[in-house]
Amino acid sequence: MHIQPLRTFLWMPLGYEAFRLRQQRELEALELEEPWPGLVLIRMGPFRGELIRLLREAASPSRRVRRLPTPFRARAKLHHGGMATLRQSVQALQRELLEQGRMPRELYLAHLACPRCREGKGGEPILLLRRWEASPRLLRRLGRR
């Protein structure tokens, strides 16, 4: 994966388009290939975030090219609506994982439609990816109930 640091203020990205274009130019300069060109995963924090693009297997001298955690288990959910209604989908996804005895970890977002074409596609689809890890302690706790 290629990671581009992103400045945020209270989970809101600052200069998102500029950072996305900078990442695109760097990928072109390094001649790295993407399995899904243009798919950008976003991981946010209160004051910093990351733009993540998945890459095909290749060696690169860039300090921004890293490997995903192994094993990388993720649950996906497609959210139809804007960022204002995203909270309910994230909570539902997290609840599903906890009920199965899986500990939720990082949350990644991907906007699947550009601002110009989202009206023609029936709204603003957002892909939620939540990485999880198996939790024996959580499974034991669920077994007691």
C-alpha positions in Angstrom: 0.0 0.0 0.0 1.1 3.6 -0.6 0.4 6.0 2.3 0.1 9.7 1.9 -0.1 11.7 5.1 -3.1 14.1 5.3 -3.7 17.0 7.6 -7.1 17.1 9.4 -8.8 19.2 11.9 -11.3 17.3 14.1 -11.6 14.5 11.5 -12.2 16.9 8.6 -9.5 16.7 5.9 -7.7 19.9 5.0 -6.6 20.1 1.3 -7.9 16.6 0.4 -7.7 17.1 -3.4 -4.1 18.5 -3.3 -2.9 15.5 -1.2 -4.8 13.1 -3.5 -3.1 14.6 -6.6 0.3 14.6 -4.9 -0.1 10.9 -4.2 -1.1 10.3 -7.8 2.0 12.1 -9.1 4.2 10.1 -6.8 2.7 6.8 -7.9 3.3 7.7 -11.5 6.9 8.8 -10.8 7.6 5.5 -9.0 5.9 3.5 -11.8 3.8 1.6 -9.3 0.6 -0.2 -10.4 -2.7 -0.2 -8.7 -5.1 -3.2 -9.0 -8.0 -0.7 -8.8 -6.8 2.7 -10.2 -8.2 5.7 -8.4 -9.5 3.8 -5.3 -8.5 5.8 -2.3 -9.0 4.6 1.2 -9.1 7.2 3.9 -8.1 6.8 7.6 -8.8 9.8 9.7 -7.7 11.0 13.1 -8.4 14.2 15.0 -5.4 16.1 13.6 -3.8 13.8 11.0 -5.0 11.1 8.6 -3.8 9.0 5.7 -4.8 8.5 2.1 -4.1 4.8 1.3 -3.9 3.3 -2.2 -3.5 -0.5 -2.7 -0.7 -1.6 -5.0 0.4 -4.6 -6.9 3.3 -6.5 -5.5 6.5 -4.6 -6.3 9.7 -3.4 -4.7 10.0 0.3 -4.2 12.6 2.7 -2.6 9.8 5.0 -1.3 9.4 5.3 2.4 5.6 5.6 1.9 5.2 2.1 0.5 4.3 -0.4 3.2 2.7 -3.7 3.6 -0.7 -4.3 5.1 -0.9 -6.0 8.5 -0.9 -9.7 8.3 -3.4 -11.3 8.5 -5.6 -8.4 7.2 -9.2 -9.4 7.9 -11.8 -6.8 7.1 -15.6 -6.5 7.0 -17.1 -4.3 4.4 -20.4 -2.4 4.4 -21.8 -0.2 1.7 -23.4 3.0 3.0 -25.9 4.9 0.9 -26.1 8.5 2.1 -23.8 11.3 3.1 -21.3 11.8 5.8 -24.0 13.1 8.1 -25.7 9.6 8.3 -22.5 7.6 8.4 -22.5 7.2 12.1 -25.4 4.7 12.1 -23.7 2.4 9.5 -20.4 2.5 11.4 -22.1 1.6 14.7 -24.0 -1.3 13.0 -20.8 -2.6 11.5 -19.0 -2.5 14.8 -22.0 -4.2 16.6 -21.9 -7.1 14.1 -18.2 -7.6 14.7 -18.6 -7.5 18.5 -21.5 -10.0 18.4 -19.3 -12.4 16.6 -16.4 -12.1 19.1 -14.2 -10.0 16.8 -12.3 -7.0 18.0 -12.7 -4.0 15.7 -9.6 -2.1 14.7 -9.0 0.5 12.1 -11.8 2.0 10.0 -11.2 2.9 6.4 -13.6 4.9 4.1 -13.7 5.1 0.3 -16.0 7.4 -1.7 -17.2 5.4 -4.7 -18.6 8.2 -6.7 -17.2 11.6 -7.6 -19.2 14.8 -6.7 -20.3 15.3 -10.3 -21.6 11.8 -11.0 -23.1 10.8 -7.6 -26.5 12.3 -8.5 -26.8 10.0 -11.5 -25.8 7.0 -9.3 -28.5 7.5 -6.8 -26.6 9.3 -4.0 -23.2 9.2 -2.4 -22.1 5.5 -1.9 -19.4 5.2 0.7 -17.5 1.9 1.3 -16.7 1.2 5.0 -13.9 -1.3 5.7 -13.3 -2.2 9.3 -10.2 -4.3 10.1 -10.8 -6.8 12.8 -8.8 -9.3 14.9 -10.0 -12.5 16.6 -10.5 -12.0 20.3 -10.5 -15.1 22.6 -11.4 -12.9 25.6 -14.4 -11.5 23.8 -15.5 -15.0 22.7 -15.3 -16.2 26.3 -17.3 -13.2 27.5 -20.0 -13.8 24.9 -20.1 -17.5 25.9 -21.0 -16.6 29.5 -24.2 -14.8 28.5 
